[in-house]
């Protein structure tokens, strides 16, 4: 969950998000080293009196500033490509959920069950109870079992939307007439918040996404109650 004055990412709640955090630290360290080197060269050039205005070329320097950037790009590209392929992997999902964006709410359908579907609207500010978050609470949460591969099929009914939950490392566009898919594994129990991340109209800010990860037994109890009420 995000908090005021936060500078870093939200705590990772999925293996993919943990990989993204590690890659962020890896890339940031490379940027820091490059910035330090450039700053050192600038200070050295400004402060030294040993200048040579007659150097036209230097084969050694040209080789260095050609090879070094190539090596740096490879060090960034390889882990990045690995994570990209990891995010696209969907192997034997235990549960498939269809999320459809509307102006301005989400509807969810658990495709492994016959009649388990519901709409999820934002809870208005005046109806919030102590401890709930403004603009982030929904009247129905998307409940999933912990440590199970979850596939989410994402589409939209009217305009472009985007289904995003930062703690789970998930963000996928919802496009009318197109069915996109993504996957995640919730590595710990908890409630994870997200919002529509594609400007979709006047109430774009009022489309929260709430994912609740619970133990498998609790999920089975919840699904049974939802099916009884259907």
MARLUMDO-511827 format. One line per 10 residues: number of its first residue (from 1); their letters; for each residue x negated, y negated, z negated of N, C-alpha, C. Coordinates in steps of 0.02 Angstrom, whole numbers, m for minus. Example, Ala and Ser with C-alpha at 12.3 -4.5 7.8 and 13.67 -1.06 7.14 Angstrom:
<nodes>
1> AS> m660/284/m390/m615/225/m390/m660/165/m390; m642/112/m354/m684/53/m357/m645/m2/m394
</nodes>
This chain:
<nodes>
1> XXXXXXXXXX> m42/60/0/0/0/0/m44/m62/0; m28/m110/42/m65/m173/44/m51/m214/m18; m97/m258/m36/m88/m301/m94/m115/m370/m79; m96/m422/m117/m118/m490/m103/m194/m496/m103; m220/m538/m59/m292/m552/m52/m333/m492/m31; m301/m441/m4/m336/m382/19/m378/m397/80; m440/m374/81/m485/m384/137/m495/m320/178; m491/m263/146/m503/m199/180/m438/m167/203; m445/m105/226/m387/m67/248/m349/m39/189; m289/m14/203/m252/22/152/m285/90/139
11> XXXXXXXXXX> m272/118/81/m301/183/64/m278/236/114; m324/277/136/m307/328/186/m263/382/154; m213/403/192/m168/456/169/m164/513/220; m210/513/268/m212/566/318/m284/575/341; m301/634/366/m370/645/391/m390/597/446; m344/580/490/m360/533/545/m378/465/517; m340/441/468/m354/376/440/m421/376/403; m438/431/371/m504/435/340/m560/430/392; m551/462/449/m600/457/503/m605/386/529; m548/352/535/m548/283/559/m585/237/510
21> XXXXXXXXXX> m576/248/446/m612/208/396/m687/220/401; m708/282/409/m779/297/416/m807/264/479; m769/266/534/m793/235/596/m797/159/588; m750/130/552/m753/58/540/m817/40/503; m834/77/451/m895/64/413/m957/74/456; m955/126/498/m1011/140/543/m1022/82/592; m968/59/624/m973/4/672/m994/m61/638; m967/m72/578/m983/m134/542/m1057/m136/523; m1085/m79/505/m1156/m76/488/m1199/m92/549; m1180/m67/607/m1217/m83/668/m1213/m157/683
31> XXXXXXXXXX> m1153/m186/677/m1145/m258/689/m1187/m299/640; m1189/m277/577/m1229/m312/526/m1303/m310/544; m1328/m253/565/m1399/m247/583/m1415/m290/644; m1371/m291/694/m1382/m333/753/m1383/m406/733; m1335/m426/692/m1331/m497/671/m1393/m517/632; m1417/m473/588/m1477/m488/549/m1538/m495/595; m1544/m451/644/m1600/m454/691/m1598/m518/732; m1540/m536/757/m1533/m597/797/m1549/m659/755; m1523/m660/694/m1537/m717/649/m1612/m723/635; m1645/m666/623/m1717/m667/610/m1755/m694/670
41> XXXXXXXXXX> m1736/m673/730/m1771/m697/790/m1761/m772/799; m1699/m796/787/m1685/m868/794/m1727/m908/745; m1728/m887/682/m1767/m922/631/m1841/m921/648; m1865/m863/671/m1936/m857/689/m1954/m903/748; m1910/m907/797/m1924/m949/856/m1922/m1023/838; m1876/m1041/793/m1870/m1112/775/m1927/m1134/731; m1949/m1090/686/m1998/m1111/635/m2071/m1104/658; m2084/m1063/709/m2154/m1053/729/m2179/m1109/775; m2243/m1122/771/m2274/m1171/816/m2313/m1136/872; m2315/m1069/869/m2352/m1031/919/m2306/m1015/978
51> XXXXXXXXXX> m2296/m1063/1021/m2253/m1053/1079/m2294/m1051/1143; m2268/m1016/1191/m2302/m1011/1256/m2250/m1027/1310; m2258/m1084/1341/m2209/m1108/1390/m2223/m1080/1460; m2275/m1040/1467/m2294/m1018/1534/m2279/m945/1547; m2244/m911/1501/m2225/m841/1512/m2166/m839/1560; m2173/m806/1616/m2120/m801/1666/m2081/m736/1659; m2115/m683/1640/m2081/m618/1630/m2122/m575/1584; m2087/m524/1557/m2121/m476/1513/m2088/m409/1523; m2123/m363/1553/m2095/m297/1568/m2074/m261/1504; m2115/m267/1452/m2100/m231/1390/m2035/m257/1358
61> XXXXXXXXXX> m2027/m323/1356/m1967/m352/1326/m1905/m332/1366; m1910/m334/1432/m1853/m316/1474/m1833/m243/1464; m1882/m199/1456/m1866/m129/1443/m1831/m121/1376; m1856/m157/1325/m1826/m152/1258/m1754/m177/1258; m1742/m236/1289/m1674/m263/1285/m1627/m231/1336; m1651/m183/1374/m1607/m142/1416/m1590/m76/1381; m1641/m44/1352/m1631/21/1320/m1595/14/1254; m1614/m36/1213/m1585/m42/1146/m1509/m52/1148; m1481/m98/1189/m1408/m104/1192/m1374/m39/1215; m1406/m3/1261/m1377/60/1285/m1372/110/1228
71> XXXXXXXXXX> m1425/114/1187/m1425/160/1130/m1371/140/1080; m1365/75/1067/m1314/51/1020/m1244/68/1044; m1231/58/1109/m1165/74/1137/m1150/149/1131; m1200/190/1141/m1190/263/1134/m1173/280/1062; m1208/249/1014/m1196/261/943/m1125/241/923; m1097/191/958/m1028/171/943/m978/213/982; m994/230/1044/m946/264/1087/m934/337/1066; m986/373/1046/m977/444/1031/m928/457/974; m936/425/916/m886/437/863/m818/409/881; m816/355/921/m752/328/942/m713/377/986
81> XXXXXXXXXX> m747/407/1034/m715/456/1078/m692/517/1038; m732/537/989/m713/595/948/m647/582/912; m639/521/884/m578/505/848/m519/499/897; m531/472/956/m477/466/1006/m449/535/1023; m493/583/1034/m470/651/1049/m437/682/988; m462/668/929/m433/695/868/m362/669/858; m350/606/875/m284/576/867/m234/605/917; m258/630/974/m213/658/1025/m199/732/1014; m234/763/968/m225/835/957/m160/848/919; m118/891/947/m56/911/913/m54/987/918
91> XXXXXXXXXX> m77/1020/866/m82/1093/866/m31/1123/818; 16/1160/845/64/1199/806/96/1157/750; 135/1105/767/167/1065/715/218/1105/675; 220/1095/610/268/1130/567/336/1096/569; 338/1033/590/401/996/590/398/943/645; 453/936/681/457/885/734/513/837/718; 498/773/720/547/721/705/550/673/764; 610/656/784/619/607/838/638/540/808; 598/488/822/611/421/796/629/376/856; 686/343/851/710/300/905/719/229/878
101> XXXXXXXXXX> 688/181/911/694/111/890/755/78/921; 788/38/880/846/m1/902/836/m73/878; 873/m119/906/874/m187/878/927/m188/822; 908/m189/758/841/m188/731/840/m138/674; 836/m75/691/832/m21/642/803/40/677; 787/91/638/761/153/665/811/209/652; 815/256/698/854/317/686/807/377/690; 820/426/647/777/485/643/818/548/653; 790/594/689/822/659/701/771/714/690; 786/759/644/743/816/630/763/872/678
111> XXXXXXXXXX> 724/881/731/744/925/785/744/999/767; 711/1017/711/711/1087/690/775/1105/652; 816/1055/637/879/1066/603/936/1045/649; 994/1075/639/1049/1064/686/1081/995/677; 1092/975/615/1130/912/603/1094/866/554; 1029/865/556/992/821/510/968/759/547; 1008/706/543/991/643/577/1022/586/538; 990/528/541/1015/470/504/984/407/532; 1015/350/516/988/285/533/954/255/472; 903/214/484/864/185/429/863/109/438
121> XXXXXXXXXX> 897/74/393/902/1/396/861/m30/338; 838/m90/348/803/m126/295/852/m143/239; 829/m137/177/870/m158/120/864/m234/112; 919/m271/114/915/m344/108/883/m365/42; 853/m424/42/817/m448/m17/861/m449/m79; 924/m470/m71/968/m476/m129/988/m409/m159; 977/m355/m122/995/m288/m146/936/m249/m174; 877/m279/m174/817/m244/m199/820/m236/m274; 792/m181/m298/786/m170/m370/714/m183/m391; 701/m194/m456/632/m208/m478/584/m152/m457
131> XXXXXXXXXX> 527/m173/m429/478/m125/m405/481/m112/m331; 535/m134/m298/539/m125/m226/508/m184/m190; 490/m174/m127/452/m224/m89/497/m258/m37; 492/m324/m36/531/m363/11/510/m349/83; 558/m339/127/548/m327/199/518/m258/214; 506/m217/163/474/m152/175/517/m93/154; 570/m105/117/610/m49/93/666/m33/143; 679/31/151/733/55/195/783/96/155; 845/95/179/897/132/142/889/208/149; 857/231/203/842/302/211/769/310/231
141> XXXXXXXXXX> 733/350/193/663/362/207/654/424/252; 601/422/291/583/481/329/542/527/283; 572/581/262/540/626/213/504/682/251; 442/694/231/401/747/263/365/787/209; 349/850/223/310/889/175/236/872/177; 204/876/120/133/861/115/92/917/147; 35/897/177/m15/944/204/15/989/258; 63/962/296/92/999/352/86/956/414; 66/986/471/63/947/533/132/925/555; 140/860/563/205/831/582/198/800/651
151> XXXXXXXXXX> 242/818/696/244/786/762/302/737/764; 289/677/788/341/626/793/350/608/867; 410/618/892/429/597/959/460/528/954; 435/481/993/453/411/984/480/382/1049; 538/350/1044/568/317/1102/607/256/1076; 640/222/1122/679/162/1104/744/162/1143; 794/130/1115/860/127/1145/869/66/1189; 834/11/1172/849/m52/1206/787/m87/1233; 742/m109/1188/682/m146/1208/621/m110/1179; 562/m137/1194/500/m108/1167/497/m115/1092
161> XXXXXXXXXX> 479/m62/1058/465/m62/986/398/m26/977; 375/m23/915/314/15/900/318/43/830; 309/109/825/314/144/761/245/150/730; 234/115/675/167/110/646/168/118/570; 125/160/545/115/169/472/40/169/460; 12/112/437/m61/106/432/m95/158/388; m66/176/331/m98/223/286/m107/292/317; m63/309/364/m67/373/398/m107/371/462; m130/311/481/m168/303/543/m127/316/605; m63/295/602/m17/309/657/10/244/686
171> XXXXXXXXXX> 8/237/751/40/181/787/55/204/858; 119/204/876/138/226/943/195/183/969; 189/161/1031/241/120/1062/304/160/1074; 361/128/1062/426/157/1078/453/122/1140; 457/159/1195/474/130/1260/540/159/1284; 589/117/1303/652/143/1328/642/188/1389; 674/246/1388/669/292/1444/606/334/1444; 565/327/1394/502/365/1390/495/396/1321; 471/457/1319/462/492/1255/388/500/1241; 362/460/1195/292/466/1173/288/511/1112
181> XXXXXXXXXX> 230/537/1099/222/579/1040/157/565/1004; 159/574/940/99/568/898/106/619/842; 54/626/802/55/675/749/14/650/690; 30/677/631/m8/660/571/0/715/520; m44/715/471/m40/760/414/m46/716/352; 5/714/311/2/676/249/m40/716/199; m97/690/179/m143/728/137/m127/723/63; m81/680/44/m62/674/m27/10/650/m32; 44/666/m87/112/642/m96/113/566/m105; 167/535/m85/172/462/m93/222/433/m45
191> XXXXXXXXXX> 231/367/m52/275/329/m8/231/282/32; 237/285/97/193/246/142/236/201/186; 217/138/188/258/87/222/227/65/288; 270/50/334/249/22/398/304/m24/424; 291/m54/481/340/m98/512/336/m91/588; 388/m112/622/386/m115/694/329/m162/714; 285/m139/758/225/m177/775/226/m202/847; 285/m211/874/293/m240/941/351/m290/937; 337/m353/955/389/m404/950/449/m383/991; 506/m376/958/565/m347/990/627/m390/984
201> XXXXXXXXXX> 619/m452/963/678/m496/957/679/m534/892; 737/m565/879/743/m611/822/729/m577/756; 750/m514/747/742/m479/683/686/m428/686; 636/m442/725/578/m396/731/547/m381/663; 546/m431/619/513/m423/553/555/m382/505; 615/m364/525/662/m330/480/673/m257/500; 620/m225/526/624/m155/546/571/m114/508; 579/m105/443/528/m68/406/530/7/421; 473/38/410/466/111/416/442/137/349; 478/183/320/458/211/255/452/286/262
211> XXXXXXXXXX> 392/311/252/379/383/255/365/407/184; 402/456/161/392/485/95/366/556/102; 306/568/77/276/635/80/286/669/13; 315/728/15/332/765/m46/309/837/m40; 303/873/m95/287/945/m91/340/983/m51; 321/1039/m23/365/1077/21/431/1095/m12; 429/1116/m75/491/1135/m109/538/1076/m115; 511/1017/m130/554/958/m135/583/940/m66; 543/950/m14/569/936/53/627/983/70; 619/1047/53/673/1095/68/736/1077/29
221> XXXXXXXXXX> 729/1056/m34/787/1035/m73/820/973/m42; 778/925/m20/805/864/11/842/880/75; 813/922/118/845/939/181/911/976/170; 913/1019/119/975/1054/103/1030/1006/82; 1012/957/40/1062/907/19/1085/865/78; 1039/846/122/1059/806/181/1105/845/227; 1092/910/235/1135/951/278/1204/961/247; 1207/965/181/1272/972/147/1314/909/155; 1280/850/155/1316/787/162/1335/771/234; 1303/806/281/1315/790/352/1386/809/373
</nodes>
